[in-house]
Amino acid sequence: MVNRKGFTLIEMIVVVVIVSILAAVAIPMVETSVKRQKEIELRRALRTIRTAIDEYKKFVEENKIQVDEDTYNYPPDLKTLVEGLEYRDKKNEERIQKFLRRIPKDPMNTAWDWEWGLRSYQDDSDEFDSWGGENVYDVYTKSERKGLDGTYYKEW
């Protein structure tokens, strides 16, 4: 028996227990890391869209572009931010001012869901899923999950 090489049953059990403990500790850390990364992406996407909305409003007000009175100078939809506004510059040449290259994907929703929740200026600020369709004053994720800080993502 002295010359036999290999692991004993006890050694194998000890190794399996140690690996199991390490896996049990590592898995929640990885899940938290993935969730934190998605939260960063969500913040970045919301900031990008909200900045584009503000730039649209400022552009309309500065250049005195005629838009529907009910919109309060906010874009009618997100697609308008990508397609842009036609206007005439100081040389009376037609130009198009774009505010977004593309609509960012909502990282909190499924891979095929690119839709954001929308709020118009006329909507009740406390209610979600009640977009009146008059304009786009704000955007939010449609996810019902909570963030690492305990708040719902749709309230961000």
FENVEN-V973035 format. One record per pair of residues at least 12 apart in sequence whose ideal C-beta (glycine too) atoms are under 7 Angstrom apart, sorted by sequence separation. I is the first residue (numbers start at 1). J is the second residue. If there is no record, write none. Layout:
BEGIN
I_J ; I_J
END
This chain:
BEGIN
61_73 ; 84_96 ; 85_97 ; 117_129 ; 119_131 ; 120_132 ; 122_134 ; 128_140 ; 141_153 ; 142_154 ; 60_73 ; 84_97 ; 118_131 ; 120_133 ; 121_134 ; 141_154 ; 84_98 ; 120_134 ; 121_135 ; 140_154 ; 84_99 ; 120_135 ; 57_73 ; 82_98 ; 120_136 ; 121_137 ; 140_156 ; 57_74 ; 120_137 ; 81_99 ; 82_100 ; 118_136 ; 119_137 ; 56_75 ; 81_100 ; 119_138 ; 65_85 ; 82_102 ; 53_74 ; 82_103 ; 118_139 ; 53_75 ; 65_87 ; 117_139 ; 116_139 ; 117_140 ; 63_87 ; 116_140 ; 117_141 ; 56_81 ; 78_103 ; 116_141 ; 117_142 ; 59_85 ; 128_154 ; 115_142 ; 52_81 ; 109_141 ; 108_141 ; 109_142 ; 109_143 ; 106_141 ; 108_143 ; 108_145 ; 117_154 ; 59_97 ; 78_116 ; 56_99 ; 55_99 ; 108_153 ; 52_99 ; 74_121 ; 52_100 ; 72_121 ; 49_104 ; 48_104 ; 78_136 ; 45_104 ; 76_135 ; 77_136 ; 75_135 ; 45_106 ; 74_135 ; 75_136 ; 45_107 ; 74_136 ; 71_134 ; 72_135 ; 74_137 ; 70_134 ; 71_135 ; 42_107 ; 41_107 ; 42_108 ; 38_107 ; 38_108 ; 53_136 ; 50_138 ; 50_139 ; 49_139 ; 46_139 ; 42_141 ; 39_147 ; 39_148 ; 46_156 ; 42_153 ; 36_148 ; 35_148 ; 42_156
END
